[in-house]
Amino acid sequence: MRTFIFALLLFVPAVLQASGQEGDTEQEINSADHSQHTMETVVVEDKPLDLSTPDRLLSPQEAEKAIIDSTPGGIGFVDEQQIEESRATTLKDVLNYVPGVLVRPKFGDESQLIIRGSGLRNNFHLRGVTLLMDGFVYGNADGFSDFESIEPLALKYIEVFKGANSLRFGGNTLGGAINFVTKTGYDAGILEARSQVGSFGYFKNYLGTGQVYGPFDFYTGLSDTELLDPYRKHAKQSRRRAYGSFGYETDGGTSYRLDINYVRNEEHLPGALTFQEFKDNPRQANPASVLFDEGRFYDYYRVAFSVRTPIATDQALEFLTQFNIQNLDHPLSFAVIDNDTYNVGAEARYLYNTNIGGMLNNLVMGAQFFYTYQQDLNWANNEGKRGEKTKDQNNNSLLLAYYVEDQLFVAPEFSILGGARLQYAYRSVKDHFLVDEDDASGNTDFFSVTPKVGFIWQTTPTVQFFGNVSSNYEPPIMVELTSPGNLDGSLGDLKAQKALQFEVGTRGMLWDRVKWDISIYDYEIWDEIQNVNVQPFPDAPFTIPRYQNIDRTRHFGVEAGADIMLLKNMAWRDPLAPGDTLRSITAYTYSYFVFVDDPVFGDNDLPGAPPHFFVSQLRYDTPVGVWVAPSIESVFESYYVNSENTAKAGSYTIFNLEVGWQFPAGVMFFAEITNLFDKNYISAVVVDDSNGRYFYPGDGRAFYGGIQWTWQKGATPEGVAATNALGQNSVSESFNRRNMNYAFNQDSIR
């Protein structure tokens, strides 16, 4: 019952719980920007959708409408305006207001990503969420990916497909998929320049350009993000990113595109703290992290080539091939990891929208191939310097998959969806260091067929209900199979994670003022992969990761977002022009993740995720482009950080403030204050650490500000479309583009 009571808070502009929320015991610690969950038009057509335009060249409004019309479950959408009005540094900056997406900052822009409990198995890096770049998998054959390598300012928009709703892109991870759609020459300005500075030695610079020459277009973007005097010791960061996209379209509509990415990442790791260390000084680093000079340094290169060929207006073929390399130097307390990873992949996709017996039918099917080869070396860490070699092996991962999803409109307002994914995954290790019975060489494989069914019911032109049932199958990634704590066993000891997933929900708009998106899900999971950190020897000052399966677990949750127009035309009352507006934008995530009849932990809570996460913003916009947006972030209740349920991270509430001024000439000033009252809190956690180092403190009060100039956005050198889209900012346009925006067509129904 309390779940739904908390859900009702979505319709309150702010929840004031700033005081009195510290934990009651010594183990309860006080544990903590701006992005939106947008939804577009639910417009129902009486003819097949036109497939002659590539998804990547759709406008944000068209792309948003397309995913609403075809997704029987939780989704999110963040457009370019929302990205640019944020700090645009971390995923939290741009995804914070998407219900169900928890981005928990560890330090700087290093974060933990959790969607429907997907991130519980990762004390580091990414698990359980498929990253897509322009609709195709962005990562290695085993599912590993680095989301820190993605530059938000190079994006046109972001789509979030939660759970099984990522099947249309071949996804089958517990958390779903996030699709980062990058800019092309059709989207970028002839000149895009941005510079911002802030607390803790933060600065970021971005420079981009895009143009169209007849059938050719190109976009290039360069960014440099630095954190020179971070909140915590031993946490300096530097990320330099370069993007390039080059396209050509023939007279027949076939499009060719070459994308090139490069990232240089340099960061020192401050490590997690014990409760006493956090209480004494949250800005300090883990002493072992300093002693062993822990860090993560890599160069990342990616080249992708895609072709899209329309077949008339109702069919299209898409093909992408990509190659990426990562050269990693990763000093940790137990070893210096030295990896060179080479990944090649290809995907073919067929789309067909037609009529079957007078009923609309939308079909997508595809095939995926990915292969990853990794040279995996470890060296002893002698207080920050390389010692003797301790590991030398080659790791191989292979993925072969076929997927299909079909949507049939059995009635004008009701569609059913069905689909499945067939997958074969292979992992192998060739040990060149250990011999005889200690040789770690081996191989294992995984095979699965995972079906999905769902429905979308358009009850009125502005209200939609949906639901789906699906299965999930996730093989362990290579780092889980070869982690130091798993070396004593064979590769086959760790089983694939399996789940049966149920979801229902609704989204819509009433009275042209209240917009909502609500999903309720229940995941019944077998063999959930769990990360624990164990001491390699008695009294060791550090731990090593170990992965194991849990027999049965359950993930139940509620994801709810609301965008409410509270007031209009308060100070401006010109009948010929839009006035000012006051809106409340809210996202609430309820998570109930538990063991089920476990022989050791019974029905304990699974550690690592707060049961309640609430963010709300009160935004005031003026017709002259000025906007002010105070916001609140709150974890109502403390949550466990170990499976025994004996240690907790405490509840917290922090306040933030954002302001901005968009000028007609494409110039924008923006500023932000985070953690306004300088509260000490826990932002992210490490679970099941045998040394009790569970806690990552959130940053103290910080100030950020910057300026951006975009000239002739979407313009060609000949001056076509020379009007800068950013210069046409108005309150009505801002309201129509932001947060769960259903510009419903009242006169059209399928």
Stockholm file with secondary structure:
# STOCKHOLM 1.0

chainA/1-750         MRTFIFALLLFVPAVLQASGQEGDTEQEINSADHSQHTMETVVVEDKPLDLSTPDRLLSPQEAEKAIIDSTPGGIGFVDEQQIEESRATTLKDVLNYVPGVLVRPKFGDESQLIIRGSGLRNNFHLRGVTLLMDGFVYGNADGFSDFESIEPLALKYIEVFKGANSLRFGGNTLGGAINFVTKTGYDAGILEARSQVGSFGYFKNYLGTGQVYGPFDFYTGLSDTELLDPYRKHAKQSRRRAYGSFGYETDGGTSYRLDINYVRNEEHLPGALTFQEFKDNPRQANPASVLFDEGRFYDYYRVAFSVRTPIATDQALEFLTQFNIQNLDHPLSFAVIDNDTYNVGAEARYLYNTNIGGMLNNLVMGAQFFYTYQQDLNWANNEGKRGEKTKDQNNNSLLLAYYVEDQLFVAPEFSILGGARLQYAYRSVKDHFLVDEDDASGNTDFFSVTPKVGFIWQTTPTVQFFGNVSSNYEPPIMVELTSPGNLDGSLGDLKAQKALQFEVGTRGMLWDRVKWDISIYDYEIWDEIQNVNVQPFPDAPFTIPRYQNIDRTRHFGVEAGADIMLLKNMAWRDPLAPGDTLRSITAYTYSYFVFVDDPVFGDNDLPGAPPHFFVSQLRYDTPVGVWVAPSIESVFESYYVNSENTAKAGSYTIFNLEVGWQFPAGVMFFAEITNLFDKNYISAVVVDDSNGRYFYPGDGRAFYGGIQWTWQKGATPEGVAATNALGQNSVSESFNRRNMNYAFNQDSIR
#=GR chainA/1-750 SS CHHHHHHHGGGSSCCCCCSSCSCSSTTEEECCCCCCCCCCCCCCCSSCCCCSSCGGGSCHHHHHHHHHHHCSSCEEEEEHHHHHHSCCSSHHHHHTTSTTEEEEEEETTEEEEEETTGGGGCSSSCCSCEEEETTEECSCTTSCCCGGGCCGGGEEEEEEEEGGGGGGGTCCCTTEEEEEEECCTTTSEEEEEEEEEETTTEEEEEEEEEEEETTEEEEEEEEEEEESSCSSTTCCEEEEEEEEEEEEECTTSCEEEEEEEEEEEEEECCCCBCHHHHHHCTTCCCHHHHHTTCEEEEEEEEEEEEEEEEETTTEEEEEEEEEEEEEEEEECSSCEEEEEEEEEEEEEEEEEEEEETTEEEEEEEEEEEEEEEEEEEEEEEETTEEEEEEEEEEEEEEEEEEEEEEEEEEETTEEEEEEEEEEEEEEEEEESSCCGGGCCCEEEEEEEEEEEEEEEEEEETTEEEEEEEEEEEECCCHHHHSSGGGTTSCGGGSCCEEEEEEEEEEEEEETTTEEEEEEEEEEEEEEEEEEEEECSSTTCSSCEEEEEEEEEEEEEEEEEEEEEEEEECSSCCCTTSCCCEEEEEEEEEEEEEEECSBTTTBTCBCTTSCSEEEEEEEEEECTTSEEEEEEEEEECSCEESSTTSCCEEECEEEEEEEEEEECTTSEEEEEEEESTTCCCCEEEECCSBTTCCCEEECCCSEEEEEEEEEEEETCCTTCTTCSCGGGGCCHHHHHHHSSSCCCCCTTCCC
#=GC SS_cons         CHHHHHHHGGGSSCCCCCSSCSCSSTTEEECCCCCCCCCCCCCCCSSCCCCSSCGGGSCHHHHHHHHHHHCSSCEEEEEHHHHHHSCCSSHHHHHTTSTTEEEEEEETTEEEEEETTGGGGCSSSCCSCEEEETTEECSCTTSCCCGGGCCGGGEEEEEEEEGGGGGGGTCCCTTEEEEEEECCTTTSEEEEEEEEEETTTEEEEEEEEEEEETTEEEEEEEEEEEESSCSSTTCCEEEEEEEEEEEEECTTSCEEEEEEEEEEEEEECCCCBCHHHHHHCTTCCCHHHHHTTCEEEEEEEEEEEEEEEEETTTEEEEEEEEEEEEEEEEECSSCEEEEEEEEEEEEEEEEEEEEETTEEEEEEEEEEEEEEEEEEEEEEEETTEEEEEEEEEEEEEEEEEEEEEEEEEEETTEEEEEEEEEEEEEEEEEESSCCGGGCCCEEEEEEEEEEEEEEEEEEETTEEEEEEEEEEEECCCHHHHSSGGGTTSCGGGSCCEEEEEEEEEEEEEETTTEEEEEEEEEEEEEEEEEEEEECSSTTCSSCEEEEEEEEEEEEEEEEEEEEEEEEECSSCCCTTSCCCEEEEEEEEEEEEEEECSBTTTBTCBCTTSCSEEEEEEEEEECTTSEEEEEEEEEECSCEESSTTSCCEEECEEEEEEEEEEECTTSEEEEEEEESTTCCCCEEEECCSBTTCCCEEECCCSEEEEEEEEEEEETCCTTCTTCSCGGGGCCHHHHHHHSSSCCCCCTTCCC
//
